[in-house]
Amino acid sequence: HEARTVSCAADQQAISGGWRWNDAPANLNLQAQVDHRDGEAWRAGGRNNTGVPREFTVYVYCLIVG
């Protein structure tokens, strides 16, 4: 299991976020284990039990404040 954090810029506020397994069919043994806001960032991570490397993307939606 490995997790990544994606942050907003200093003048922005994190309002939502998410993750996805890139180019992976839905029937594979892939899991998300972490998925939550972390300050002004989004943290997500998962476990790949397929035996084949798969790319995992984490994204954050930010709101400009001030």
C-alpha positions in Angstrom: 0.0 0.0 0.0 1.3 3.4 -1.0 -0.3 6.8 -0.6 0.3 10.2 -2.3 -0.8 13.7 -1.4 -1.6 16.5 -3.9 -1.7 20.0 -2.6 -3.4 23.2 -3.6 -1.5 26.5 -4.1 -1.0 28.8 -1.1 -3.9 31.0 -2.1 -6.3 28.1 -2.6 -8.5 25.9 -0.5 -9.0 22.2 -1.1 -12.7 21.4 -1.6 -12.7 17.9 -2.9 -10.5 15.3 -4.5 -10.2 11.7 -5.6 -8.2 9.0 -7.3 -8.2 6.5 -10.1 -6.3 3.5 -11.4 -5.1 4.5 -14.9 -5.8 2.0 -17.8 -7.0 -0.7 -15.5 -10.2 -2.8 -16.1 -12.7 -2.7 -13.3 -12.4 -6.4 -12.7 -8.8 -6.4 -11.5 -7.8 -6.9 -7.9 -7.1 -3.2 -7.2 -8.2 -1.4 -4.0 -8.3 2.2 -2.7 -7.3 2.2 1.0 -6.8 5.9 1.7 -9.1 8.7 0.3 -9.5 11.9 2.3 -8.9 15.6 2.6 -5.6 16.4 4.4 -5.5 20.1 5.2 -5.4 22.0 1.9 -4.6 18.8 0.0 -6.1 15.4 -1.0 -4.5 12.1 0.1 -5.2 8.8 -1.6 -3.5 5.5 -1.9 -4.2 1.9 -2.9 -3.1 -1.6 -3.1 -2.3 -3.4 -6.4 -2.6 -7.2 -6.0 -2.5 -8.0 -9.7 1.3 -8.6 -10.0 1.5 -6.1 -12.9 2.5 -2.5 -12.3 -0.4 -0.1 -12.6 -0.4 3.7 -12.4 -2.5 5.4 -9.7 -3.5 9.1 -10.0 -4.5 11.4 -7.1 -6.2 14.7 -7.8 -7.5 17.7 -5.8 -10.1 20.4 -6.6 -9.0 23.8 -5.3 -10.9 27.0 -4.7 -9.1 30.3 -5.0 -9.6 32.4 -1.8 -8.9 36.0 -1.0 
